Amino acid sequence: MKLQESGEMYLETIYILSRETSQVRSIDICAHLGYSKPSVSRAVKLLREEGYIKVAGDGTITLTKTGEDIAAAIYERHTVFTRMLVNLGVSHDTAEQDACRMEHAVSDESFQAIKRHLNSNH
């Protein structure tokens, strides 16, 4: 199943939070994304059913191998696009917001070309 943009956002958020803290819970995702508890609960349920995350009895959420691979790729796109836009003179806040949209829309081929270009100039 092809993951939709919202699913990718949740996985990326879990990935980011798991790098910052040892336990990620739905309430942490709510706070990070600014979404309601019912919205996050529904997304967590769907991601669990699709095999992207595991939810422990205490409510702790962890990424499966598949979920982590997708989340890491999305996070890499986000950081590369943010860096690219900041290097072009875009403010950091705007670059973060735009990177968040770009990371879901660009093909793998285009992303790899952008990444190669950025790396060849440093």
N, C-alpha and C positions, 0 to 999 in steps of 0.2 A: 504494500500500500504506500502511495506517495504521501508523504507528510505535508500538511498545509502549513502556510506561514505561521499561523498561530501556534501550531504544535512545535515548530522549530523555535519560536520565541520562548515557549515554556521550557524546552530542553536546554536552550542556551542559558536561561535564567537559573535553572537547577545546577548546570555546570558551573556558572559563575559563583553562585552561593556555596556550592560544595568546595570550592577553592578557598573560600573565606571562612567557613565554619565546618565543624565536624558533623553537624546534623542539620539537614534541610527538612523543613516541614511546610505544609500548605500555607500557613500563616506568614512564613518568610517570603514565599512567592507572591502572596497578596501584597505585602508591604513593598517588595521590590518593583513589581509591575503596576501597582495601584489598582488592581482588579478586586472585585468582590469575592468573598469566600465561596458563594455558590458557583461562580464562573470558574474559579480555580479548582474546586472540587470536581466539577464536571470534566475539566481538561485532564486532571490527574487520573480520573477513572478511565478515560479514553486512552491515555498514554500507557497506563498499566495494562489495559486489555490488549493493546497492540504490541506489548512487549518492549517498550522503550524505557520503562522505569519499573522499580519494585517499591512497594510500600510496606514497611515493617508494621508489626502490631502496635508499636508505640507511635506510629504516624510518620516515622522518618522515611524520607524519599531518597532513593539512590537510582542512578542511571544504570541500565543494563549495558553490556558491551556495545550493542547496536545504538542505543540512546547516546552513549558517551561519544561514539564515533561521529554521529551526526552533530551533536552539540559542539564538539571540538572544532569541526569543520566550519560551522556557522560562526563560532567565536573567532576563528582565524580570519574569516571574511570580514567580520566586524572590525577587528583590530587593523587589518590591512587597509580597508577603506577609510577608517578614521585617520590613520597615519597619512594616507595619500591626500586626503582633503585638507588636513592641517598643513601639510607640506606645500599645498597650493595656495595657502593663505586664508583658508576658511577658519572661523573661530572654532575652538574645541567643542563647545556645546552644539553648534550647528553641525559640525562634522560627525559627532556622535549620533545625532538624530538622523542625518542623511544616511550614514553608514548602516543604521538599523533598517532602513528601507531597502538600500541597495543590496545588502547581504542576501536577501531572499529572491531578488529579481534577476541577478546576473548569472549567466550560464557558467558551467565549470570551465569551459574553454576560454571564455573571456576573463574569468577570474585568474586563471593560471597565467594568461598573457600579461595581465596587469601586475600580478605578483612578480613575474620575471622582469618586467620593465622596472618596477620599483627597486628590486634587488640589484639590477645591473647599474643603477645610478647611485648606489651607496658603497 
